[in-house]
Amino acid sequence: MRTQNTPFRLMSALAIAGLLLGPGSVAPARAQAENPAMADPPARVGRLANVTGTVSFHAAGETEWQPATMNYPVTSGNAFWTEPGASAEIEVGGTHLALGPGSELDVDTLDDHTLVATVPQGTVYVRARDVPQGDSYQIGTPRGTVTIAQPGRYAINAGDTDNPTTVTVEEGAAQISGPGVSATVGAHQTAAITGSDSFQATV
């Protein structure tokens, strides 16, 4: 006498589906069902809003620079470089980041609530019109990280071995943190950070 085994029939059906659809077809569908958000890209994507002169970029995983074009979408992993005499402006929601001549901006993380970028050289100007509670902007420099958590206008210069890193706040407030340094820069103030291994900040 043959009995009906429901679990066995279900497993057989899944096995047949895997053979028909190909390897890995069932697992991704199950993973997406368990975590629907994993298939959704970040809602916030920036764009290259203005280009003056020679501006280059490369995407995540690339090493060769390519000519940048207007309205290029800006996401995590993008890097931008302005030649001497050139400039560029990036829009991320209500925030604008302007690159001065001879500047590099590496976008490390860009998601719904956070922008983490690095300025290895040159100057970036940040105009944040609105910073919702819980959101933040972090700009890394060779001598520490600048955290912006409120609207305002900021100028961040990376400096070099002979010149200090500077953070100027026209409006708003910024926090600087790094090895041996922790400083708050208020409106109409400039912080100069010096040092090589351990840093010192003067506001």
N, C-alpha and C positions, 0 to 999 in steps of 0.2 A: 504494500500500500504506500503510495507516494504522498508526502506531506509538502505543504507550501511553506517555504522558509523566506519570510519577508526580508530580513537583513541580508541574506545571501543574494536575493534577487536585486536589492538596491546596490550592493557592491558590484554585482555583475554589470548592472547598467552603467555605473560610473566607470568601470574598466573599459567597456565598449566605447563609451563617449571619449575616453582618453585616447583609444586607438584611432577613432575616426577623426578627432579634432587635432591630434598630434601631441607630442610630449609637452608638458607644462601648461596645457590648456585648462585643466580642472583646477590646479593649485592657484593660479592667479585669480580666477573667478571666486574661489572660496576666500582668498585673502582680501579681495575687494569687498566681498560681502561682510567679512568680519570687521573691516576698517574702511568704510566708504570714503573717508577723507583722503586716503592715501593716493587716490587717483585725481584729486583736485589740485590744480596748480595754485600758487599764491595769488590772491586777488589783486595785490599791489605790484605793478610793474612800472618802472620808470621809462623815460624816453630821452633821447638826445635832442634837446629843444633848439640848440643854437650851435653853429660851427663857424668859426672865423679863422682863416688860415689853414695850416696843415694840422689835422687832428687824426690820430690813429687809435685803433682799438684791437683787442683780441678777446675771444670768448674763453670760457673755462676749458682747460685742457689743451689750449693752443699756446704756442710760444712766439709765432710770427705776427707782427703788427700789420694791420690792414687799414686802408683809408676808411675813416668814419663818415657816415652819411646822416643827414637830418632824419629825425623820427625813428632812429634805430632803437629797438626795445632794450631797456636796461634791466638785467636780472643778476642774480648771484653769479659770481665768477667772471663778470665782465671787467675789463681794465681799459682805461683811456689815457692817452698821452697827447699833450699839446706841444708842438715845436715852439722854439723861441719866436715871439711875435704873434703866436696863435692863442686862441681861447675857445672854450666850450662851455655849454650850460646844460645841465641835466635836471629834468623835472621828475620828482617823485611825489605824487599827490600835490599837496600844497607847499612842498619844500623844493627850493631851488639850490643846486650846487654848481657854482661857477668855477672853472679851472682857469688860473692865470697862465701866462706864457711859461713854457718849460716845466710843466707840471704833470704828475702822474696820479691817477685815482684808481685804486683797485676796489671794486665792490665785492666784499667778502660774503655778506649775507643781506638779502633784501626779501622780507616777508611782510605779512600784514601789519606787524607791530614794531619791527626793528629794521634799522639800517646800520650795518657795520661796514665801514670802509677804511682804507689805509691810504695815506698820502706819503709815499716814500721820499718824494722831492717836490719842490714847488709850493704853490699856494692854492688853497680851495676856500671859496667864500660860500657860506651857508646862510640862506634866508629861510627860516622856518616860520611859516604863517600860523600854523596850528600844530600842536603836539598833544594829542589826546592822552588822557591819563593812562598810564601803563605803556605808552609808546616811548621810544628813545632813539637817539642817533648817536653813534659812536664813531669817532674819526681817530684812527691810529696814526701816530707820528713816530719818527725814530726815537723820540724821548718821552713816550707816554701816550696815554689814550685820553681823548677829549670826549666827554659825555655831555650831550645837550638834551635836556628834558623839558624845556619850555620854549615858547616862541621867541624869536629874536633874530639878530643879525650878527654873524660871526666871521672872523677871518683867521685861518689856521695856516701858518707857514712852517713847513717841515724843518727848515734850517739845514745846516751841514756841519762838518767837523770844525769849521772856523766861525760859524754863525749860530746863534741860539735858535731853538724852536720857539715860535711866538704864537700866542693865542689872544686875539683881540675880540672883545665883546662890545658891540655898539649898543645892542639892546638884548635883554635876557640875562642868562647866567650859564656858566659852564663849569664842569668839574674836571680837573686834570689828575690822573693817577698813573703811577709808574714806579719803577724801582727807586725807593728813597724819596719819592715826591708825591704830595697830595695837596692840591690847592683848589680853591674856589675863585673863579673870576667873575666879577659882577659887571653890570652895565658901565660903559665908559672906562673900562680897565683893560690893561694888557699884561699878560704873564710871559716872562722870558724864562725858558727852561734850558739849562746848560748841563754839561757833564757828558761822560762817555759810558761808564758802567753804572754808576749811581748818579741820579740827577738831582738838581736843585732848581727850585722855581722861585722867581721874584715877581711879585705882582706890583 
